[in-house]
Amino acid sequence: MASLRDMRRKIASVKSTQKITNTMKLVAAAKFRRAQMDILSLRPYAYRMHEMLSSLAARAAEGVHPLLERREEKKILLVVVTSDRGLCGAFNTNILRRMEQFVEEKEAEGKEVGLLLIGRKARDYVERRRDRYNVEKIYINLFLKRVRFEDAAQIADYLAQSYISGRYDAVYVLYNEFKSAIRQEVVVEQFIPIKPMELREPDVPVDFIYEPSRDEVLSELLPLHLRTQMYRVFLESAASEHGARMTSMDNATKNAEEMIRKLTLEYNKARQASITKELLEIVAGAEALKG
């Protein structure tokens, strides 16, 4: 049985850990509120733009723009968005498990899959399995500070160029979509080509009238759309990460509190037993002296 001194040290150690997890929870909560405001502000604009471009893709004539061109999927690029830090529960585990499943499914269909990794956790995971995956590019430290549109735009432009050049026939994005502070949903979305909207029966797939010209409008609008959607993906992932970390640290703090309660109870029992033993020894000694 552990001595009273060891038990006191253990209680002090757990209390110290509890202070750390509680501080991390408060920091994550502050970052979460800001990230939540960012994604909720961007979503209406990003969704409306996606709806408009999907409608355009459904109505546009064949070959109107390279980013709207649909071809047989032989080579696929999967963008995997994870975090740069840990201590956020199953946030990264769920993404990496879905990545494995996606690659296995596509390879079973005879397709090649390349990976563009975002975040240290994805990089570290794949580096331990280098022979298993074909890594195209790696980006890290994008989520250590506030998410920047410039970073999302740079990656979106690279993806667009990879598709237009014919290196890949489709680009998909895998990330955690923010639902609430305690809930995130793993999502795989087709990023390029833009998935056309399903037209209803009465709708006639007629192209739009463009001003000043079709080429000028699409050349500006389509890259902006991809940059905006990638920025939305970044914000979704950031809000999900902070929410997951806040929840995880809150659970850790509560678990530490429960552990402290149990250890304190054991310590008090052991201390009481020690005191009782000492009293009995004193009484026994006094009786022996009398005798």
Secondary structure, DSSP 8 states (H G I E B T S, - for coil): ---HHHHHHHHHHHHHHHHHHHHHHHHHHHHHHHHHHHHHHHHHHHHHHHHHHHHHHHHS-TTS-GGG-----SEEEEEEE--SS--STTHHHHHHHHHHHHHHHHHHTT-EEEEEEESHHHHHHHHTTTTT-EEEEEE-SSSSSS--HHHHHHHHHHHHHHHHTTS-SEEEEEEEEEEETTEEEEEEEEEES-------TT--------SS-HHHHHHHHHHHHHHHHHHHHHHHHHHHHHHHHHHHHHHHHHHHHHHHHHHHHHHHHHHHHHHHHHHHHHHHHHHHHH-
